[in-house]
Amino acid sequence: MLQPGDPAPDFALPNADLEPVSLAACCERGAVVLYFYPKDDTPGCTLEALEFTDLHPQFEAHSTAILGISRDSCASHGAFRDKHGLSIQLLADSDGEVCEAYDVWREKEAHGAKRLGILRSTFIIDRAGVIRHALYDVKPKGHAAQVLELVQAL
């Protein structure tokens, strides 16, 4: 598991519009909230994305970008963004390399069956590309507000 003080693994992934987004470029402009979520347009993931969207102006006021990552495709991200009016960037980690680098690709159990999936997790990364907070296995409701408090305290 990544810890505060660790360098954040860099990456470049496509967003919903197929444009590449790199962590390094985002860090040049300010802090980054990097959150990993299991699946587009599912109840918990939609709630989390809507809460981050609602607070997006407050994150921007603190020069903080919000990047959501799942293994869904760019097309899926685009449909999810457009359906719910999301203002945050959604990035497609189709091969799962970034999920592996951040140690969020885990075995999970649901309905008695074990399978691999994304452990809902959030990382707050400073301008230098250093992880300031590593939050694994978070609950979606109220999470964006908790993250905003951590960003404001940086």
C-alpha positions in Angstrom: 0.0 0.0 0.0 1.2 3.5 -0.8 1.7 5.8 2.2 1.9 9.5 2.8 5.4 10.7 1.8 5.7 8.2 -1.1 6.2 9.5 -4.6 2.9 9.2 -6.5 3.3 6.8 -9.5 3.2 8.9 -12.6 0.9 8.0 -15.5 -0.8 9.2 -18.7 -4.3 8.0 -19.4 -7.0 9.0 -21.8 -10.0 11.0 -20.6 -13.6 10.6 -21.8 -12.7 12.7 -24.9 -9.7 10.5 -25.7 -7.2 13.2 -24.7 -4.2 12.1 -22.7 -4.0 13.4 -19.1 -0.8 12.9 -17.1 -0.3 13.2 -13.4 2.9 15.2 -13.8 1.2 17.8 -16.0 -1.7 18.2 -13.4 0.8 18.5 -10.5 2.5 21.4 -12.3 -0.8 23.3 -11.9 -1.4 22.4 -8.3 -2.5 19.5 -6.1 -4.4 16.5 -7.4 -7.2 14.4 -5.9 -6.9 11.0 -7.5 -9.8 8.8 -6.8 -10.3 5.2 -8.0 -13.8 3.8 -8.3 -15.2 0.4 -9.4 -17.6 1.2 -12.2 -19.3 4.0 -14.2 -23.0 4.7 -13.5 -23.4 2.4 -10.5 -25.1 3.8 -7.3 -22.0 4.3 -5.1 -19.8 5.5 -8.0 -22.5 7.9 -9.2 -23.0 9.4 -5.7 -19.2 9.9 -5.3 -18.8 11.5 -8.7 -21.8 13.8 -8.1 -20.4 14.9 -4.7 -17.0 15.7 -6.3 -18.7 17.6 -9.1 -20.8 19.6 -6.6 -17.6 20.6 -4.7 -15.5 21.1 -7.8 -15.5 24.9 -7.6 -14.1 24.7 -4.0 -11.4 22.3 -5.1 -10.5 24.6 -8.0 -10.3 27.5 -5.5 -7.5 25.6 -3.8 -5.8 24.9 -7.2 -6.7 21.2 -6.9 -7.6 19.0 -9.9 -9.9 16.0 -9.4 -9.2 12.9 -11.5 -11.4 9.8 -11.3 -10.0 6.5 -12.5 -11.7 3.2 -13.3 -11.2 0.4 -15.8 -14.2 1.5 -17.9 -13.6 2.7 -21.4 -13.4 6.3 -22.6 -16.8 5.8 -24.3 -18.3 4.6 -21.0 -16.8 7.6 -19.1 -18.2 10.0 -21.7 -21.7 8.5 -21.4 -21.5 8.6 -17.5 -20.2 12.2 -17.6 -22.9 13.4 -20.0 -25.8 11.5 -18.3 -25.0 13.0 -14.9 -23.5 16.4 -15.9 -20.1 15.6 -14.3 -17.5 18.3 -14.3 -14.6 16.2 -13.2 -12.1 14.4 -15.4 -12.7 10.6 -15.7 -9.7 8.6 -16.9 -9.7 5.1 -18.5 -7.2 2.6 -17.1 -8.3 -0.1 -19.4 -5.3 -2.4 -18.8 -5.3 -1.8 -15.1 -1.6 -0.7 -14.9 -2.4 2.4 -12.9 -4.7 0.5 -10.6 -1.9 -2.0 -9.9 0.6 0.9 -9.3 -1.6 2.4 -6.7 -2.4 -1.0 -5.1 -6.2 -0.6 -5.6 -6.7 -3.7 -7.7 -7.7 -6.3 -5.1 -9.6 -9.5 -4.6 -13.1 -8.7 -3.3 -15.9 -10.9 -2.1 -19.5 -10.3 -3.1 -22.4 -12.7 -2.7 -20.1 -15.5 -1.7 -17.9 -15.2 -4.9 -14.4 -13.8 -5.0 -13.3 -11.7 -7.9 -10.8 -8.9 -8.7 -12.0 -5.3 -8.6 -11.1 -1.8 -7.7 -11.0 -1.0 -4.0 -12.5 2.5 -3.8 -9.6 4.6 -2.8 -8.4 8.3 -2.9 -5.0 9.9 -3.0 -4.2 13.5 -2.4 -1.0 14.4 -4.2 0.9 17.7 -3.8 2.5 19.8 -6.5 5.8 17.9 -6.0 4.1 14.6 -6.9 4.2 13.4 -3.3 1.3 11.5 -1.7 0.0 13.6 1.2 -3.0 11.3 2.0 -3.7 7.7 1.0 -7.2 6.7 1.8 -8.0 3.0 1.0 -11.5 1.4 1.1 -13.5 4.6 1.5 -17.3 4.9 1.5 -18.8 7.2 -1.2 -21.3 9.1 0.9 -19.7 12.3 2.2 -16.3 11.3 1.0 -15.8 14.4 -1.3 -16.4 16.7 1.6 -13.9 14.9 3.8 -11.3 15.1 1.0 -12.0 18.8 0.5 -11.2 19.3 4.3 -7.9 17.5 3.8 -7.1 19.7 0.8 -7.9 22.9 2.6 -5.6 21.8 5.5 -2.6 21.3 3.1 
